[in-house]
Amino acid sequence: MSANEAVIRDILVKHGRLPGDVGALATTSDLYAAGLKSFASVQVMLALEDAFDVEFPERMLNRTTFSSIATIDRAVAELTAN
């Protein structure tokens, strides 16, 4: 597990309001199918911005970016690389 993934999972636990165990989710599991709602995804995004000191650009503000731990990890990696 990457350092980013651990932080992402922690944020999902605290802000994702998912009914199940976030630790049991595969990195490619669909977070929306696991119970992530639109409001919670905004809370997750804001927590990610704070944790990684980034701002998600408008092009990333979509369901696909926040659909799995892997897609969130890729987005964060892209934003922190710049």
Backbone as JSON, one array per atom type, in Angstrom:
{
  "sequence": "MSANEAVIRDILVKHGRLPGDVGALATTSDLYAAGLKSFASVQVMLALEDAFDVEFPERMLNRTTFSSIATIDRAVAELTAN",
  "N": [[0.85, -1.18, 0.0], [0.61, 2.15, -0.92], [1.86, 5.27, 0.43], [0.14, 7.38, -0.14], [-2.21, 5.96, -0.64], [-2.87, 4.96, 1.88], [-3.52, 7.33, 3.23], [-5.67, 8.17, 1.68], [-7.51, 6.08, 2.14], [-7.92, 6.49, 4.88], [-9.14, 8.99, 4.83], [-11.47, 8.31, 3.45], [-12.65, 6.67, 5.35], [-13.18, 8.55, 7.38], [-14.69, 10.56, 6.08], [-16.18, 9.53, 3.97], [-18.48, 8.16, 4.61], [-19.16, 5.49, 4.18], [-20.89, 2.39, 4.29], [-19.62, -0.05, 4.74], [-16.52, -1.83, 5.5], [-13.82, 0.05, 4.83], [-11.18, -0.72, 4.65], [-11.38, -3.27, 3.63], [-11.96, -2.98, 1.0], [-11.02, -3.4, -2.39], [-8.48, -1.73, -4.29], [-9.51, -1.05, -6.71], [-12.23, -1.21, -6.42], [-15.59, -0.13, -6.92], [-16.45, 2.81, -5.55], [-18.87, 4.15, -5.41], [-20.72, 2.12, -5.79], [-20.19, 0.85, -3.47], [-21.4, 2.48, -1.67], [-20.82, 5.23, -1.55], [-21.97, 8.5, -1.57], [-23.09, 11.47, -3.36], [-22.84, 13.9, -1.81], [-21.07, 13.07, 0.2], [-18.87, 12.49, -1.4], [-18.01, 15.02, -2.11], [-17.18, 15.95, 0.39], [-15.09, 14.17, 0.8], [-13.4, 14.96, -1.31], [-12.73, 17.59, -0.47], [-11.37, 17.02, 1.91], [-9.23, 15.57, 0.87], [-7.96, 17.57, -0.62], [-7.1, 19.22, 1.47], [-5.41, 17.43, 2.89], [-3.41, 16.76, 1.03], [-2.57, 19.18, 0.13], [-3.5, 20.31, -2.31], [-5.45, 21.39, -5.16], [-8.3, 20.32, -6.72], [-8.7, 20.49, -10.15], [-11.25, 21.79, -12.34], [-11.66, 19.96, -14.44], [-11.28, 17.52, -13.23], [-13.34, 17.22, -11.52], [-15.47, 15.13, -11.3], [-17.51, 12.17, -11.43], [-15.99, 9.94, -12.17], [-13.32, 10.45, -11.35], [-13.46, 10.09, -8.6], [-14.25, 7.49, -8.29], [-12.96, 5.18, -7.43], [-10.45, 3.93, -5.16], [-8.06, 3.67, -6.49], [-8.37, 5.42, -8.72], [-8.61, 7.86, -7.43], [-6.11, 7.95, -6.2], [-4.43, 8.1, -8.46], [-5.21, 10.61, -9.45], [-4.46, 12.3, -7.33], [-1.71, 11.81, -7.33], [-1.03, 12.88, -9.81], [-1.64, 15.58, -9.34], [0.08, 16.24, -7.24], [2.51, 15.92, -8.4], [2.99, 18.09, -9.9]],
  "CA": [[0.0, 0.0, 0.0], [1.38, 3.39, -0.99], [1.57, 6.26, 1.48], [-1.07, 8.1, -0.56], [-3.37, 5.08, -0.49], [-3.21, 4.92, 3.3], [-4.19, 8.59, 3.55], [-6.96, 8.14, 0.98], [-8.4, 5.17, 2.89], [-8.25, 7.15, 6.14], [-10.12, 10.04, 4.49], [-12.74, 7.63, 3.13], [-13.24, 6.23, 6.63], [-13.64, 9.71, 8.13], [-15.59, 11.46, 5.35], [-16.92, 8.86, 2.9], [-19.76, 7.63, 5.11], [-19.41, 4.19, 3.56], [-21.44, 1.48, 5.28], [-18.77, -1.21, 4.98], [-15.14, -1.67, 5.92], [-13.0, 0.63, 3.76], [-9.98, -1.52, 4.56], [-11.64, -4.49, 2.88], [-12.18, -2.66, -0.41], [-9.9, -3.43, -3.32], [-8.21, -0.37, -4.77], [-10.32, -0.81, -7.91], [-13.66, -1.33, -6.1], [-16.41, 1.05, -7.21], [-16.84, 3.42, -4.28], [-20.29, 4.49, -5.46], [-21.43, 0.86, -5.57], [-19.96, 0.53, -2.05], [-22.24, 3.35, -0.85], [-20.43, 6.64, -1.56], [-23.0, 9.39, -2.1], [-22.55, 12.71, -3.92], [-22.43, 14.83, -0.76], [-19.87, 12.52, 0.83], [-17.74, 12.6, -2.33], [-17.53, 16.4, -1.97], [-16.45, 15.99, 1.65], [-13.84, 13.44, 0.55], [-12.57, 15.83, -2.14], [-12.22, 18.69, 0.35], [-10.39, 16.44, 2.82], [-8.05, 15.25, 0.05], [-7.29, 18.84, -0.91], [-6.4, 19.63, 2.7], [-4.37, 16.47, 3.25], [-2.32, 16.75, 0.06], [-2.29, 20.56, -0.25], [-3.77, 20.43, -3.74], [-6.8, 21.79, -5.54], [-8.75, 19.57, -7.89], [-9.18, 21.36, -11.21], [-12.61, 21.5, -12.8], [-11.67, 18.77, -15.3], [-11.26, 16.33, -12.38], [-14.51, 17.22, -10.65], [-16.46, 14.24, -11.89], [-17.72, 10.89, -10.75], [-14.92, 9.01, -12.51], [-12.14, 10.73, -10.53], [-13.67, 9.61, -7.23], [-14.96, 6.21, -8.38], [-12.23, 4.11, -6.74], [-9.23, 4.36, -4.48], [-7.02, 3.76, -7.52], [-8.53, 6.64, -9.53], [-8.28, 8.98, -6.55], [-4.66, 7.9, -6.04], [-3.84, 8.62, -9.7], [-5.48, 12.05, -9.51], [-3.6, 12.94, -6.32], [-0.33, 11.7, -7.82], [-0.89, 13.87, -10.88], [-1.67, 16.93, -8.77], [1.24, 16.48, -6.39], [3.7, 15.88, -9.26], [3.16, 19.43, -10.52]],
  "C": [[0.9, 1.24, 0.0], [1.0, 4.31, 0.16], [0.3, 7.03, 1.13], [-2.31, 7.24, -0.33], [-3.81, 5.01, 0.97], [-3.96, 6.18, 3.71], [-5.57, 8.62, 2.91], [-7.95, 7.25, 1.73], [-8.84, 5.81, 4.21], [-9.31, 8.24, 5.89], [-11.47, 9.42, 4.16], [-13.43, 7.15, 4.4], [-13.89, 7.42, 7.33], [-14.74, 10.51, 7.42], [-16.48, 10.78, 4.31], [-18.27, 8.31, 3.3], [-20.15, 6.31, 4.44], [-19.89, 3.21, 4.62], [-20.53, 0.3, 5.64], [-17.37, -0.83, 5.43], [-14.3, -1.18, 4.75], [-11.72, -0.19, 3.57], [-10.14, -2.79, 3.75], [-11.83, -4.23, 1.39], [-10.89, -2.81, -1.21], [-9.68, -2.02, -3.85], [-9.07, -0.03, -5.99], [-11.83, -0.95, -7.66], [-14.38, -0.02, -6.39], [-16.92, 1.62, -5.89], [-18.32, 3.8, -4.26], [-21.15, 3.24, -5.24], [-21.3, 0.44, -4.09], [-20.72, 1.46, -1.11], [-21.85, 4.82, -0.8], [-21.52, 7.46, -2.24], [-22.34, 10.69, -2.57], [-22.05, 13.67, -2.86], [-21.15, 14.35, -0.09], [-18.66, 12.63, -0.09], [-17.17, 14.02, -2.3], [-16.71, 16.54, -0.69], [-15.1, 15.28, 1.52], [-12.89, 14.32, -0.26], [-11.94, 16.95, -1.31], [-11.15, 18.19, 1.33], [-9.1, 16.07, 2.09], [-7.26, 16.51, -0.27], [-6.5, 19.32, 0.3], [-5.21, 18.72, 2.99], [-3.16, 16.54, 2.32], [-1.92, 18.14, -0.42], [-2.37, 20.76, -1.76], [-5.17, 21.02, -3.93], [-7.18, 21.03, -6.79], [-9.25, 20.55, -8.94], [-10.56, 20.9, -11.69], [-12.68, 20.22, -13.64], [-11.69, 17.46, -14.51], [-12.49, 16.23, -11.48], [-15.64, 16.44, -11.3], [-16.49, 12.91, -11.14], [-16.56, 9.91, -10.98], [-13.69, 9.2, -11.62], [-12.26, 10.1, -9.15], [-14.35, 8.23, -7.19], [-14.25, 5.05, -7.68], [-11.02, 4.7, -6.04], [-8.12, 4.56, -5.5], [-7.15, 5.04, -8.35], [-8.25, 7.88, -8.7], [-6.76, 9.07, -6.4], [-3.96, 8.47, -7.28], [-4.02, 10.14, -9.8], [-4.58, 12.8, -8.54], [-2.14, 12.92, -6.78], [-0.07, 12.72, -8.92], [-0.79, 15.28, -10.31], [-0.43, 17.23, -7.92], [2.56, 16.44, -7.19], [4.0, 17.25, -9.85], [3.65, 20.44, -9.52]]
}
